[in-house]
Amino acid sequence: MINTPIIDFHAHGGLWGRYGVIDNPKLFLKLMNSTGIDKACINSIYFGDAHKANNLVYDRFVTKFPNRFIGVAFVTPHYPEETIKELERAFNKLNFKFLKLYPAYFGKPSDHDQYTHIYEWANEKKIPIMSHAKDPADPKNINILDRYTKFTKNYPNIKWVIAHGAEMPDIDPITVAKELPNVWIETCGSPTPLHGISFAVNHGLADKILFGSDMPLMDHRHQIARILTIDISEEDKKKILGLNAIKLLNLEI
């Protein structure tokens, strides 16, 4: 194992798991310990009630194991009158570190007008946001470079993280991260192509790749192995495994 802080940028609480993996904090810790993961950034997107979802993260994970779990907020435009109030609570009271959005459950693209008040608030507060590059409601010809160019122009204080953006040798999210200084890409995914993450590194993005597991949908062990075993420098592995996340989130490790 490489001697470096390891931060899992992408984990979930409050849902069914796969292959016997459930969102049990003690099971998470067992798998984290077996793979050397120091901290996991955990969100809950599986409730229409964002207040309930954020409370689950805070009460079940963060307060019980504050040295191991980092709270990540969730809100949904389903209830626009509650969104800003919940954002204020999540970041000012619960001290969460960034925001996870999941437009797939909202049924409208991430650049829909109903997200505007969320982005304006996050831009004012300089809150990082993680979301998928594409969503089921997107038009078939969506150009994600155009989408994120608009995002970074309209909301320049937001650090944007494309979930799963480094899992495949896919030029689209890599192009976005190369072209736009405020965009990062994250690693978790079920496909495991031989040259997935190294493809992004070889395009000059070692400083903008974040390790994520997608626990409990996936297992820490095979997600971290994709980074530990690829043919890139140890310095770049350290950046991906944790140093980039520490810098992006201003963590004290």
TIZA-368323 format. One record per residue (C-alpha): z, y, x; residue number from 1. Coordinates in steps of 0.2 Angstrom, whole numbers. Example, Ala and Ser with C-alpha at 12.3 -4.5 7.8 and 13.67 -1.06 7.14 Angstrom:
% residues 2
<r><pz>39</pz><py>-22</py><px>62</px><resi>1</resi></r>
<r><pz>36</pz><py>-5</py><px>68</px><resi>2</resi></r>
% end
This chain:
% residues 253
<r><pz>0</pz><py>0</py><px>0</px><resi>1</resi></r>
<r><pz>-4</pz><py>17</py><px>6</px><resi>2</resi></r>
<r><pz>11</pz><py>28</py><px>10</px><resi>3</resi></r>
<r><pz>8</pz><py>43</py><px>-2</px><resi>4</resi></r>
<r><pz>14</pz><py>50</py><px>-18</px><resi>5</resi></r>
<r><pz>5</pz><py>41</py><px>-33</px><resi>6</resi></r>
<r><pz>3</pz><py>50</py><px>-49</px><resi>7</resi></r>
<r><pz>-5</pz><py>42</py><px>-65</px><resi>8</resi></r>
<r><pz>-13</pz><py>56</py><px>-74</px><resi>9</resi></r>
<r><pz>-18</pz><py>46</py><px>-90</px><resi>10</resi></r>
<r><pz>-6</pz><py>35</py><px>-100</px><resi>11</resi></r>
<r><pz>-1</pz><py>34</py><px>-118</px><resi>12</resi></r>
<r><pz>14</pz><py>31</py><px>-129</px><resi>13</resi></r>
<r><pz>15</pz><py>26</py><px>-147</px><resi>14</resi></r>
<r><pz>2</pz><py>14</py><px>-151</px><resi>15</resi></r>
<r><pz>-3</pz><py>-5</py><px>-150</px><resi>16</resi></r>
<r><pz>-8</pz><py>-11</py><px>-133</px><resi>17</resi></r>
<r><pz>-21</pz><py>-24</py><px>-127</px><resi>18</resi></r>
<r><pz>-18</pz><py>-40</py><px>-118</px><resi>19</resi></r>
<r><pz>0</pz><py>-41</py><px>-121</px><resi>20</resi></r>
<r><pz>4</pz><py>-24</py><px>-114</px><resi>21</resi></r>
<r><pz>14</pz><py>-13</py><px>-126</px><resi>22</resi></r>
<r><pz>20</pz><py>5</py><px>-124</px><resi>23</resi></r>
<r><pz>37</pz><py>0</py><px>-118</px><resi>24</resi></r>
<r><pz>44</pz><py>12</py><px>-105</px><resi>25</resi></r>
<r><pz>53</pz><py>-2</py><px>-96</px><resi>26</resi></r>
<r><pz>37</pz><py>-12</py><px>-95</px><resi>27</resi></r>
<r><pz>28</pz><py>3</py><px>-89</px><resi>28</resi></r>
<r><pz>41</pz><py>5</py><px>-76</px><resi>29</resi></r>
<r><pz>39</pz><py>-13</py><px>-70</px><resi>30</resi></r>
<r><pz>21</pz><py>-11</py><px>-68</px><resi>31</resi></r>
<r><pz>22</pz><py>6</py><px>-60</px><resi>32</resi></r>
<r><pz>35</pz><py>-1</py><px>-48</px><resi>33</resi></r>
<r><pz>24</pz><py>-16</py><px>-44</px><resi>34</resi></r>
<r><pz>9</pz><py>-4</py><px>-39</px><resi>35</resi></r>
<r><pz>19</pz><py>10</py><px>-31</px><resi>36</resi></r>
<r><pz>16</pz><py>23</py><px>-44</px><resi>37</resi></r>
<r><pz>29</pz><py>36</py><px>-43</px><resi>38</resi></r>
<r><pz>26</pz><py>46</py><px>-59</px><resi>39</resi></r>
<r><pz>15</pz><py>44</py><px>-75</px><resi>40</resi></r>
<r><pz>9</pz><py>58</py><px>-86</px><resi>41</resi></r>
<r><pz>11</pz><py>52</py><px>-103</px><resi>42</resi></r>
<r><pz>4</pz><py>58</py><px>-120</px><resi>43</resi></r>
<r><pz>3</pz><py>52</py><px>-138</px><resi>44</resi></r>
<r><pz>-13</pz><py>55</py><px>-148</px><resi>45</resi></r>
<r><pz>-11</pz><py>42</py><px>-161</px><resi>46</resi></r>
<r><pz>-2</pz><py>51</py><px>-175</px><resi>47</resi></r>
<r><pz>-9</pz><py>65</py><px>-186</px><resi>48</resi></r>
<r><pz>8</pz><py>73</py><px>-184</px><resi>49</resi></r>
<r><pz>8</pz><py>81</py><px>-167</px><resi>50</resi></r>
<r><pz>26</pz><py>86</py><px>-168</px><resi>51</resi></r>
<r><pz>30</pz><py>67</py><px>-170</px><resi>52</resi></r>
<r><pz>19</pz><py>62</py><px>-156</px><resi>53</resi></r>
<r><pz>26</pz><py>74</py><px>-144</px><resi>54</resi></r>
<r><pz>44</pz><py>70</py><px>-149</px><resi>55</resi></r>
<r><pz>40</pz><py>52</py><px>-145</px><resi>56</resi></r>
<r><pz>34</pz><py>56</py><px>-128</px><resi>57</resi></r>
<r><pz>49</pz><py>67</py><px>-125</px><resi>58</resi></r>
<r><pz>63</pz><py>56</py><px>-132</px><resi>59</resi></r>
<r><pz>56</pz><py>39</py><px>-128</px><resi>60</resi></r>
<r><pz>50</pz><py>42</py><px>-110</px><resi>61</resi></r>
<r><pz>53</pz><py>59</py><px>-103</px><resi>62</resi></r>
<r><pz>72</pz><py>61</py><px>-107</px><resi>63</resi></r>
<r><pz>76</pz><py>43</py><px>-103</px><resi>64</resi></r>
<r><pz>67</pz><py>42</py><px>-86</px><resi>65</resi></r>
<r><pz>64</pz><py>60</py><px>-81</px><resi>66</resi></r>
<r><pz>60</pz><py>56</py><px>-63</px><resi>67</resi></r>
<r><pz>46</pz><py>44</py><px>-68</px><resi>68</resi></r>
<r><pz>37</pz><py>51</py><px>-83</px><resi>69</resi></r>
<r><pz>29</pz><py>68</py><px>-85</px><resi>70</resi></r>
<r><pz>26</pz><py>75</py><px>-103</px><resi>71</resi></r>
<r><pz>9</pz><py>79</py><px>-109</px><resi>72</resi></r>
<r><pz>6</pz><py>88</py><px>-125</px><resi>73</resi></r>
<r><pz>-5</pz><py>84</py><px>-140</px><resi>74</resi></r>
<r><pz>-11</pz><py>95</py><px>-154</px><resi>75</resi></r>
<r><pz>-24</pz><py>93</py><px>-168</px><resi>76</resi></r>
<r><pz>-34</pz><py>106</py><px>-177</px><resi>77</resi></r>
<r><pz>-31</pz><py>96</py><px>-193</px><resi>78</resi></r>
<r><pz>-16</pz><py>108</py><px>-196</px><resi>79</resi></r>
<r><pz>-21</pz><py>124</py><px>-189</px><resi>80</resi></r>
<r><pz>-6</pz><py>133</py><px>-196</px><resi>81</resi></r>
<r><pz>5</pz><py>122</py><px>-185</px><resi>82</resi></r>
<r><pz>-5</pz><py>121</py><px>-169</px><resi>83</resi></r>
<r><pz>1</pz><py>136</py><px>-160</px><resi>84</resi></r>
<r><pz>19</pz><py>134</py><px>-165</px><resi>85</resi></r>
<r><pz>19</pz><py>116</py><px>-158</px><resi>86</resi></r>
<r><pz>10</pz><py>121</py><px>-142</px><resi>87</resi></r>
<r><pz>24</pz><py>134</py><px>-139</px><resi>88</resi></r>
<r><pz>37</pz><py>121</py><px>-142</px><resi>89</resi></r>
<r><pz>29</pz><py>108</py><px>-131</px><resi>90</resi></r>
<r><pz>27</pz><py>119</py><px>-116</px><resi>91</resi></r>
<r><pz>42</pz><py>131</py><px>-118</px><resi>92</resi></r>
<r><pz>55</pz><py>119</py><px>-124</px><resi>93</resi></r>
<r><pz>49</pz><py>102</py><px>-119</px><resi>94</resi></r>
<r><pz>42</pz><py>108</py><px>-103</px><resi>95</resi></r>
<r><pz>26</pz><py>97</py><px>-104</px><resi>96</resi></r>
<r><pz>13</pz><py>100</py><px>-90</px><resi>97</resi></r>
<r><pz>-4</pz><py>99</py><px>-98</px><resi>98</resi></r>
<r><pz>-13</pz><py>96</py><px>-115</px><resi>99</resi></r>
<r><pz>-23</pz><py>81</py><px>-120</px><resi>100</resi></r>
<r><pz>-35</pz><py>83</py><px>-134</px><resi>101</resi></r>
<r><pz>-44</pz><py>69</py><px>-143</px><resi>102</resi></r>
<r><pz>-58</pz><py>76</py><px>-154</px><resi>103</resi></r>
<r><pz>-64</pz><py>58</py><px>-159</px><resi>104</resi></r>
<r><pz>-50</pz><py>58</py><px>-172</px><resi>105</resi></r>
<r><pz>-54</pz><py>75</py><px>-178</px><resi>106</resi></r>
<r><pz>-72</pz><py>71</py><px>-181</px><resi>107</resi></r>
<r><pz>-79</pz><py>87</py><px>-174</px><resi>108</resi></r>
<r><pz>-85</pz><py>91</py><px>-156</px><resi>109</resi></r>
<r><pz>-73</pz><py>98</py><px>-143</px><resi>110</resi></r>
<r><pz>-83</pz><py>114</py><px>-144</px><resi>111</resi></r>
<r><pz>-81</pz><py>116</py><px>-163</px><resi>112</resi></r>
<r><pz>-75</pz><py>133</py><px>-168</px><resi>113</resi></r>
<r><pz>-59</pz><py>125</py><px>-175</px><resi>114</resi></r>
<r><pz>-53</pz><py>122</py><px>-157</px><resi>115</resi></r>
<r><pz>-55</pz><py>141</py><px>-153</px><resi>116</resi></r>
<r><pz>-37</pz><py>146</py><px>-156</px><resi>117</resi></r>
<r><pz>-31</pz><py>131</py><px>-145</px><resi>118</resi></r>
<r><pz>-42</pz><py>136</py><px>-131</px><resi>119</resi></r>
<r><pz>-37</pz><py>154</py><px>-132</px><resi>120</resi></r>
<r><pz>-19</pz><py>150</py><px>-131</px><resi>121</resi></r>
<r><pz>-21</pz><py>138</py><px>-117</px><resi>122</resi></r>
<r><pz>-31</pz><py>151</py><px>-107</px><resi>123</resi></r>
<r><pz>-18</pz><py>164</py><px>-110</px><resi>124</resi></r>
<r><pz>-4</pz><py>152</py><px>-103</px><resi>125</resi></r>
<r><pz>-15</pz><py>144</py><px>-90</px><resi>126</resi></r>
<r><pz>-13</pz><py>127</py><px>-97</px><resi>127</resi></r>
<r><pz>-24</pz><py>112</py><px>-90</px><resi>128</resi></r>
<r><pz>-33</pz><py>102</py><px>-103</px><resi>129</resi></r>
<r><pz>-39</pz><py>84</py><px>-103</px><resi>130</resi></r>
<r><pz>-52</pz><py>78</py><px>-115</px><resi>131</resi></r>
<r><pz>-67</pz><py>67</py><px>-115</px><resi>132</resi></r>
<r><pz>-84</pz><py>74</py><px>-110</px><resi>133</resi></r>
<r><pz>-92</pz><py>67</py><px>-125</px><resi>134</resi></r>
<r><pz>-86</pz><py>62</py><px>-143</px><resi>135</resi></r>
<r><pz>-93</pz><py>52</py><px>-157</px><resi>136</resi></r>
<r><pz>-97</pz><py>68</py><px>-167</px><resi>137</resi></r>
<r><pz>-107</pz><py>75</py><px>-153</px><resi>138</resi></r>
<r><pz>-126</pz><py>78</py><px>-156</px><resi>139</resi></r>
<r><pz>-136</pz><py>64</py><px>-147</px><resi>140</resi></r>
<r><pz>-144</pz><py>77</py><px>-135</px><resi>141</resi></r>
<r><pz>-127</pz><py>85</py><px>-130</px><resi>142</resi></r>
<r><pz>-128</pz><py>92</py><px>-112</px><resi>143</resi></r>
<r><pz>-110</pz><py>92</py><px>-105</px><resi>144</resi></r>
<r><pz>-114</pz><py>104</py><px>-91</px><resi>145</resi></r>
<r><pz>-119</pz><py>117</py><px>-104</px><resi>146</resi></r>
<r><pz>-103</pz><py>113</py><px>-114</px><resi>147</resi></r>
<r><pz>-91</pz><py>115</py><px>-99</px><resi>148</resi></r>
<r><pz>-101</pz><py>130</py><px>-92</px><resi>149</resi></r>
<r><pz>-97</pz><py>138</py><px>-109</px><resi>150</resi></r>
<r><pz>-79</pz><py>133</py><px>-108</px><resi>151</resi></r>
<r><pz>-76</pz><py>139</py><px>-90</px><resi>152</resi></r>
<r><pz>-85</pz><py>156</py><px>-94</px><resi>153</resi></r>
<r><pz>-75</pz><py>159</py><px>-111</px><resi>154</resi></r>
<r><pz>-58</pz><py>152</py><px>-104</px><resi>155</resi></r>
<r><pz>-58</pz><py>154</py><px>-85</px><resi>156</resi></r>
<r><pz>-39</pz><py>151</py><px>-84</px><resi>157</resi></r>
<r><pz>-40</pz><py>133</py><px>-90</px><resi>158</resi></r>
<r><pz>-41</pz><py>119</py><px>-78</px><resi>159</resi></r>
<r><pz>-52</pz><py>106</py><px>-87</px><resi>160</resi></r>
<r><pz>-50</pz><py>87</py><px>-84</px><resi>161</resi></r>
<r><pz>-64</pz><py>75</py><px>-90</px><resi>162</resi></r>
<r><pz>-55</pz><py>59</py><px>-95</px><resi>163</resi></r>
<r><pz>-64</pz><py>44</py><px>-88</px><resi>164</resi></r>
<r><pz>-76</pz><py>55</py><px>-79</px><resi>165</resi></r>
<r><pz>-76</pz><py>46</py><px>-62</px><resi>166</resi></r>
<r><pz>-76</pz><py>28</py><px>-69</px><resi>167</resi></r>
<r><pz>-94</pz><py>25</py><px>-68</px><resi>168</resi></r>
<r><pz>-108</pz><py>30</py><px>-56</px><resi>169</resi></r>
<r><pz>-113</pz><py>43</py><px>-69</px><resi>170</resi></r>
<r><pz>-121</pz><py>59</py><px>-63</px><resi>171</resi></r>
<r><pz>-117</pz><py>70</py><px>-78</px><resi>172</resi></r>
<r><pz>-98</pz><py>72</py><px>-76</px><resi>173</resi></r>
<r><pz>-101</pz><py>73</py><px>-57</px><resi>174</resi></r>
<r><pz>-113</pz><py>87</py><px>-59</px><resi>175</resi></r>
<r><pz>-101</pz><py>96</py><px>-70</px><resi>176</resi></r>
<r><pz>-87</pz><py>94</py><px>-57</px><resi>177</resi></r>
<r><pz>-98</pz><py>99</py><px>-43</px><resi>178</resi></r>
<r><pz>-105</pz><py>114</py><px>-52</px><resi>179</resi></r>
<r><pz>-90</pz><py>121</py><px>-60</px><resi>180</resi></r>
<r><pz>-74</pz><py>125</py><px>-49</px><resi>181</resi></r>
<r><pz>-62</pz><py>123</py><px>-64</px><resi>182</resi></r>
<r><pz>-67</pz><py>105</py><px>-68</px><resi>183</resi></r>
<r><pz>-59</pz><py>89</py><px>-62</px><resi>184</resi></r>
<r><pz>-63</pz><py>71</py><px>-66</px><resi>185</resi></r>
<r><pz>-51</pz><py>56</py><px>-69</px><resi>186</resi></r>
<r><pz>-54</pz><py>38</py><px>-65</px><resi>187</resi></r>
<r><pz>-48</pz><py>26</py><px>-79</px><resi>188</resi></r>
<r><pz>-60</pz><py>15</py><px>-88</px><resi>189</resi></r>
<r><pz>-63</pz><py>-3</py><px>-93</px><resi>190</resi></r>
<r><pz>-80</pz><py>-4</py><px>-84</px><resi>191</resi></r>
<r><pz>-77</pz><py>-8</py><px>-65</px><resi>192</resi></r>
<r><pz>-94</pz><py>-5</py><px>-57</px><resi>193</resi></r>
<r><pz>-94</pz><py>-8</py><px>-38</px><resi>194</resi></r>
<r><pz>-98</pz><py>10</py><px>-33</px><resi>195</resi></r>
<r><pz>-90</pz><py>20</py><px>-48</px><resi>196</resi></r>
<r><pz>-77</pz><py>30</py><px>-40</px><resi>197</resi></r>
<r><pz>-85</pz><py>30</py><px>-22</px><resi>198</resi></r>
<r><pz>-101</pz><py>37</py><px>-30</px><resi>199</resi></r>
<r><pz>-91</pz><py>53</py><px>-35</px><resi>200</resi></r>
<r><pz>-82</pz><py>54</py><px>-18</px><resi>201</resi></r>
<r><pz>-99</pz><py>53</py><px>-9</px><resi>202</resi></r>
<r><pz>-105</pz><py>67</py><px>-20</px><resi>203</resi></r>
<r><pz>-91</pz><py>78</py><px>-12</px><resi>204</resi></r>
<r><pz>-78</pz><py>77</py><px>-25</px><resi>205</resi></r>
<r><pz>-63</pz><py>69</py><px>-16</px><resi>206</resi></r>
<r><pz>-53</pz><py>85</py><px>-20</px><resi>207</resi></r>
<r><pz>-57</pz><py>84</py><px>-39</px><resi>208</resi></r>
<r><pz>-54</pz><py>66</py><px>-43</px><resi>209</resi></r>
<r><pz>-37</pz><py>61</py><px>-52</px><resi>210</resi></r>
<r><pz>-31</pz><py>43</py><px>-53</px><resi>211</resi></r>
<r><pz>-27</pz><py>37</py><px>-71</px><resi>212</resi></r>
<r><pz>-23</pz><py>20</py><px>-79</px><resi>213</resi></r>
<r><pz>-25</pz><py>23</py><px>-98</px><resi>214</resi></r>
<r><pz>-9</pz><py>12</py><px>-100</px><resi>215</resi></r>
<r><pz>-6</pz><py>3</py><px>-111</px><resi>216</resi></r>
<r><pz>-24</pz><py>1</py><px>-116</px><resi>217</resi></r>
<r><pz>-27</pz><py>-5</py><px>-98</px><resi>218</resi></r>
<r><pz>-16</pz><py>-11</py><px>-84</px><resi>219</resi></r>
<r><pz>-10</pz><py>-1</py><px>-69</px><resi>220</resi></r>
<r><pz>-14</pz><py>-15</py><px>-57</px><resi>221</resi></r>
<r><pz>-32</pz><py>-17</py><px>-59</px><resi>222</resi></r>
<r><pz>-34</pz><py>2</py><px>-62</px><resi>223</resi></r>
<r><pz>-26</pz><py>6</py><px>-45</px><resi>224</resi></r>
<r><pz>-35</pz><py>-8</py><px>-36</px><resi>225</resi></r>
<r><pz>-51</pz><py>1</py><px>-40</px><resi>226</resi></r>
<r><pz>-46</pz><py>15</py><px>-28</px><resi>227</resi></r>
<r><pz>-36</pz><py>5</py><px>-15</px><resi>228</resi></r>
<r><pz>-50</pz><py>-7</py><px>-11</px><resi>229</resi></r>
<r><pz>-66</pz><py>5</py><px>-11</px><resi>230</resi></r>
<r><pz>-74</pz><py>10</py><px>5</px><resi>231</resi></r>
<r><pz>-68</pz><py>28</py><px>7</px><resi>232</resi></r>
<r><pz>-57</pz><py>36</py><px>19</px><resi>233</resi></r>
<r><pz>-38</pz><py>34</py><px>18</px><resi>234</resi></r>
<r><pz>-37</pz><py>53</py><px>17</px><resi>235</resi></r>
<r><pz>-48</pz><py>53</py><px>1</px><resi>236</resi></r>
<r><pz>-38</pz><py>39</py><px>-7</px><resi>237</resi></r>
<r><pz>-22</pz><py>49</py><px>-5</px><resi>238</resi></r>
<r><pz>-30</pz><py>64</py><px>-13</px><resi>239</resi></r>
<r><pz>-36</pz><py>53</py><px>-28</px><resi>240</resi></r>
<r><pz>-20</pz><py>43</py><px>-30</px><resi>241</resi></r>
<r><pz>-9</pz><py>58</py><px>-31</px><resi>242</resi></r>
<r><pz>-11</pz><py>73</py><px>-20</px><resi>243</resi></r>
<r><pz>-24</pz><py>81</py><px>-31</px><resi>244</resi></r>
<r><pz>-13</pz><py>79</py><px>-46</px><resi>245</resi></r>
<r><pz>2</pz><py>87</py><px>-37</px><resi>246</resi></r>
<r><pz>-9</pz><py>102</py><px>-33</px><resi>247</resi></r>
<r><pz>-17</pz><py>104</py><px>-50</px><resi>248</resi></r>
<r><pz>0</pz><py>103</py><px>-59</px><resi>249</resi></r>
<r><pz>10</pz><py>111</py><px>-46</px><resi>250</resi></r>
<r><pz>22</pz><py>97</py><px>-46</px><resi>251</resi></r>
<r><pz>37</pz><py>95</py><px>-34</px><resi>252</resi></r>
<r><pz>37</pz><py>78</py><px>-27</px><resi>253</resi></r>
% end
